[in-house]
Amino acid sequence: MKVGLIPVNMGVESVDQMIAIAQKAESVGVESVWTFEHVIVPVEYESKYPYNPTGKMGAPPETNMIDPLIALTAIAAHTSTLRLATGVNILPQTNPLYLAKQSASLDFVSGGRFMLGIGIGWLREEFDALGVPFERRGARFDDYVEAMKKVWAGDVVEHKSDFLNWSGFKSYPVPIQKPGVPCIIGGSKGKVFERIAKHGDGWYAPAQNVDALEAMLKPLDDACKKIGRDRSTVEISTMWIPAMESIDVVKRYEDLGVSRLVVPVPALGGPPLEALDKFGEEFLSKIS
């Protein structure tokens, strides 16, 4: 079972602190570090955050949230084996050609360690601030994933759709990982399972515990079967809060097909550097 840490780009006071957390995570055996993304956090908003009963994010607008790709590039320069992941970037609100270029470049400079976690987004006010339509963001997401994979292939890109008009170019470097940067699709609402089955190398599941995750697997199974895909080819990553579930539950996650447990930094229970040492001794040393 692989174990990740999230978020390493949020609430940090300095780049030195962020890098120190990542280096400590690598040294104790954490497999990957993950980021959150919001370009802005409105002071007030009507949009409802779908993964909290309050409908609100858990951080005030003044919280430092370093751009994920910049944060992971800095971490890449100071680590050697740690995998680097966005958890998740909001694909429909960005320019997919820039994101394809940036993702390939980050995979290149990190030696093939980048995983692109992506979602459709929920915060209309953020889309408005960026000048991007909130409507049809699901269709835009699907189109952008297909288009970015063409960029990563290294061939002459031809992609014409309702949203893009690309023709007659290449973009290098291409990702070190083949056939491209792994795309991990986050979420559990709407058509996400169809998107995972069709486009995803992995799924980032926002489950609170193993029972909640198990309940989500049937729609994923159904979506994969519908297109003839083996669900075992979808790498599943999910949140894990050790204080709420004993280490014995890890075996149950494995039996459900989970490949990675991602631990929130606050759930470590103390200053991150000291808490990571303790986490390594008490949990990572017992997880194969």
URPESUL-V385776 format. One line per field, one symbol per residue. phi: phi as a letter, one per 40 degrees, with the letter a starting at -180 (. if undefined). burial: 1 if it has 24 or more other C-alpha atoms within 12 Angstrom, else 0. A space follows every 50 residues. Layout:
phi->???
burial->???
This chain:
phi->.cbbbaccbbgccaccccccccccdccchccabbbbbacbbccbacdbcc badcgbccbcdcccbcddcccccccdcbbbbccbacbbcccccbcccccc ccccccccccggbcbccbacgbcdccdcccgbcccgccccddcccccccc cccgcccbabacbbbbagabbbccdccbciccbbcbhabgccccccccbc cabcccccaccccdccccccdcccccbgbcdcccccbacabdccbccccd ccddccgcbabbccdcccgiddccccdcccccbccbbc
burial->11111111111100100111111111011111111111111000000000 00000010000001111111111111011011111111111111111011 11111111111111111111111111100000010011011111111111 11110010100010000000111111100111111111101111111111 11111111110011011011101100000010011111111100001011 00110111111111110100011001101100110010
